[in-house]
C-alpha cells in the first residue's frame, strides 16, 4: 500500500471535517489496472454498506442468471375449451417479474382471448408460490414498511411506473387554490385497493411542503397529513401496499372485466395443479435492462427479487436464505471470497449487513475481467449527467468529475463505491463508507469532496 501525499490529504480531511466527528470512515483505493491497494483507512473494517450492497447483487445476478435472463408470468388452464368457453379454472402464475405494469396485465388478458377463451365457467386463481411467503426483508425496520423502498416482495407484483417500484402506488398531492382548502389526490395507477385518508391542508404561498404519510400495518388505509403551499407543484408520495399479490391480481381481474370476459366463479389464490396446462407465457425485458432502474435508481424491490430468483433457480427455493447462498457462491466464483462479510438481503436496507471497503474495491476490480462487465458498468450511475436514467442517484453530484459509482444511504450511513478517471486520466477504483453519521444527508457532500481529492492525485 502506497504512503504518499494522497494519504496525507485524506487523513487530514478525515481528521478535520466536522461532519465526521464521532463517525467511522472507511476508504479503499486501488489501481484499476492491477488491483494494487494504493491507500486504505479502516479499509478492512466491516461497515454497513446501505445500497452499495447492490453491487454484490448485480454482480451475482450477472454471474449466475446471465445478462439475457428474463422473468416469466404464465397463464395455465385446468379444464377444456369449447365454443370459446373454458369449462374449468384459469391460473395466472407469477414468477418474479419486477417490470410488470398494469397495462401488461391487460396485454396478457388480450393474449388469453386470442387463445379462444371468451368466458370461464370456473374460477380465476393467482399463484405466487414461486417465492416463499416471507414478504418483508429480514431486518426491515417498521418505519420503512409504509414506503416504496420497503415494499413487500411477491412473485406476482406490479409497479406504478417504469421506475419499477414493485408493490407500490404513487400518490400525487395537489394543493388547493387558496390557503385552508383541502388538497386533492391522484393515485397512480388508479385503484380502489388503497384507501387514502386525505388530511393535507393548503398553506399560504411560499415555503415548502410538510407532509407525513403512514399506511396502517396489516391493511391498505393510508393517512396523509400536513401542509403544502398554494403555489407549490404537486408533491408525490410513493406508498407500499399491503399484500402486493392481491394488489396485482385486482388489476388482472379488472383487465378481464374491461375485456368483457365473463366467469362464474370467484377470484382466489391457489397453486397451479399438476393437471393444468400452460397456454401463455409473458417475458420480461432482459436482466441487462432491468439492471438500469435497479442500479441507477437504487431500486430495493428489484434487488430482493433478484436474490429470491437466484435461490429459486439454483437451490429450488425462492427465499432470502437460499438466494443469499447463491450470492455467496457467485461472489466466490468471481474472485472475492465472502468469509469476511455479512449479507442479509439484496438491497442493502438491512442494518445488519456488513462489508469492508476492501471487499467492495476488490469486487469492482475482479468484475473487470468478466464477459458481462460492460453491462455491469453501464448500470452504474454516471456523475452529473443530465439524463436521469443515465445519472440516476448521481445526477446532481460531481458534475466536473468522471465517476461511475453506486451510492448508498440508510439512517446514519452514506457510501459511494465505483470507478474514477482522474484529472491525469488514470483509472482508479474506490470505496468510501461513512457510518454513524449524525446526519446521513450530509454524507454525500463529504464523499464528493473525498472523490475530488482522489481525482487530483497522481498515481505513479
C-alpha positions, 0 to 999 in steps of 0.5 A: 500500500502506497504512503504518499501525499494522497494519504496525507490529504485524506487523513487530514480531511478525515481528521478535520471535517466536522461532519465526521466527528464521532463517525467511522470512515472507511476508504479503499483505493486501488489501481484499476489496472492491477488491483494494487491497494494504493491507500486504505483507512479502516479499509478492512473494517466491516461497515454497513454498506446501505445500497452499495450492497447492490453491487454484490447483487448485480454482480451475482445476478450477472454471474449466475442468471446471465445478462439475457435472463428474463422473468416469466408470468404464465397463464395455465388452464385446468379444464377444456375449451369449447365454443370459446368457453373454458369449462374449468379454472384459469391460473395466472402464475407469477414468477418474479417479474419486477417490470410488470405494469398494469397495462401488461396485465391487460396485454396478457388478458388480450393474449388469453382471448386470442387463445379462444377463451371468451368466458370461464365457467370456473374460477380465476386463481393467482399463484405466487408460490414461486417465492416463499411467503416471507414478504418483508426483508429480514431486518426491515425496520417498521418505519420503512414498511409504509414506503416504496423502498420497503415494499413487500416482495411477491412473485406476482407484483406490479409497479406504478411506473417504469421506475419499477417500484414493485408493490407500490402506488404513487400518490400525487398531492395537489394543493388547493387554490387558496390557503385552508382548502383541502388538497386533492389526490391522484393515485397512480395507477388508479385503484380502489385497493388503497384507501387514502385518508386525505388530511393535507391542508393548503398553506399560504404561498411560499415555503415548502411542503410538510407532509407525513404519510403512514399506511396502517400495518396489516391493511391498505388505509393510508393517512396523509397529513400536513401542509403544502403551499398554494403555489407549490407543484404537486408533491408525490408520495410513493406508498407500499401496499399491503399484500402486493399479490392481491394488489396485482391480481385486482388489476388482472381481474379488472383487465378481464372485466374491461375485456368483457370476459365473463366467469362464474366463479370467484377470484382466489389464490391457489397453486397451479395443479399438476393437471393444468396446462400452460397456454401463455407465457409473458417475458420480461425485458432482459436482466441487462435492462432491468439492471438500469432502474435497479442500479441507477435508481437504487431500486430495493424491490428489484434487488430482493427479487433478484436474490429470491430468483437466484435461490429459486433457480439454483437451490429450488427455493425462492427465499432470502436464505437460499438466494443469499447462498447463491450470492455467496457462491457467485461472489466466490466464483468471481474472485472475492471470497465472502468469509469476511462479510455479512449479507442479509438481503439484496438491497442493502436496507438491512442494518445488519449487513456488513462489508469492508471497503476492501471487499467492495474495491476488490469486487469492482476490480475482479468484475473487470475481467468478466464477459458481462462487465460492460453491462455491469458498468453501464448500470452504474450511475454516471456523475452529473449527467443530465439524463436521469436514467443515465445519472440516476442517484448521481445526477446532481453530484460531481458534475466536473468529475468522471465517476461511475459509482453506486451510492448508498444511504440508510439512517446514519450511513452514506457510501459511494463505491465505483470507478474514477478517471482522474484529472491525469486520466488514470483509472482508479477504483474506490470505496468510501463508507461513512457510518454513524453519521449524525446526519446521513444527508450530509454524507454525500457532500463529504464523499464528493469532496473525498472523490475530488481529492482522489481525482487530483492525485497522481498515481505513479 
